Amino acid sequence: MQPDKNNAPVQSLNIELTEEMAEGDYVNFAIIGHSPQEFVFDFVRVLPNMGKGKVKSRVLMHPQQAKMLLHALRENIRLYEQSFGTIKDEMNQVPPVQFNTPKGQA
């Protein structure tokens, strides 16, 4: 372990990435939901003029981890825009979403 600028030990983290996962999946839409215990991120690929999309990945995260993700994403967007210019904000172009999943029964 190497010390950081405050002389506190910095732990390293080894992360494994399989070949299949390294290829990734292209997504162009995300749906975020939450409960008191977790945040749910559905990453979706929507094809133009098709009126439907397919969830390519679902990620569940503890609220503290979701907030850490928010900070990391905010910082990475800042760095990206610093290098490449402002990203257009197109928030009012979000279509209504319906899931084609079986209805729950009690």
N, C-alpha and C positions, 0 to 999 in steps of 0.2 A: 504494500500500500504506500502510495506517495502522499505527502501532506499537501493540503490545499493552501491558498494564500493566508488563511488564518491559522496555519499549522495543525489543523485538524486532519486526521487520516481520511483519505478518500478511498472508498471501497470500489472495486471494479465489478462489473456485471457482465458475464458472458451470456450472449443471446444467440440461440441456435435458429437458423433460417434454412428450411428445407428448400431444395431446388424448385419444387412445385409452388411453394409459398412465395419464393423470390420472384416468380413470374408475375404474380399479382393478378388482380382482376380490375378492369376498367369500370369505374362507376361514375355516374354524373348526377346523382341525387342521393340525399341522405334523409332519413326520418329518425327523429330522436324522441323517445318517450322516457318516462321515469315513474318509479314507485318510491316509497320512503326508503327502500333498501338498495336500489340500483338504478342506473341509467341504462337504457337499451338504445343502441345505435344500429339501424338497418341501413346498409349501403346497397344502393339499387342502381342497376343499369336500365335506363329508359331509352328505347329506340325511337327515333323520330317518326312521327305520324302513325305510331302503332297504338297509342292510347293505353299501353300497359308497360309494366316494367318487371324485372326479376330481381329479387333480393339475392345479391352475390355473397354477402357476409353479414352476420349479426354478431355484435360485440356487446357483452354485458359488463358493466363497470360499477364499482362502488362510487358513491357520490364524491368522496375525496379524490379518487383517481380521475373522475370526470372533470373536476375543477382543475386538477393539475394538467389535464389534457387541454383545457381551455387556455390556460396560461401559456403552455408550450405552443399551441396553434397561433395564439395572438402574437407571440414573439417571432415565430417563423414567418407569419404573414408580414410583419414589420420588416424583417430582413429581406424577404422576397421583394417587397415594394421598393425598398431602398435600392436594390440592385436592378430591378426590371420595370419599375413604374407601378402606378396605382392599379389595383385589380378593380374592374367594373363591379358594382353592386347591383344585382338584378333580383332582389328579394321579392318584388311584386310579380314575378313570373312563375310562382310556385303553383302547380296544378293541384286540384283536390285529389286526395289519395283514398283508395279503397283497397282493402286486403281481401283476396279470394281465399279465405281460410274457413274451415268448418266453424259454425257457431257453437259456442260453449253451451252446455246444458247442465242444469242443476238437478 
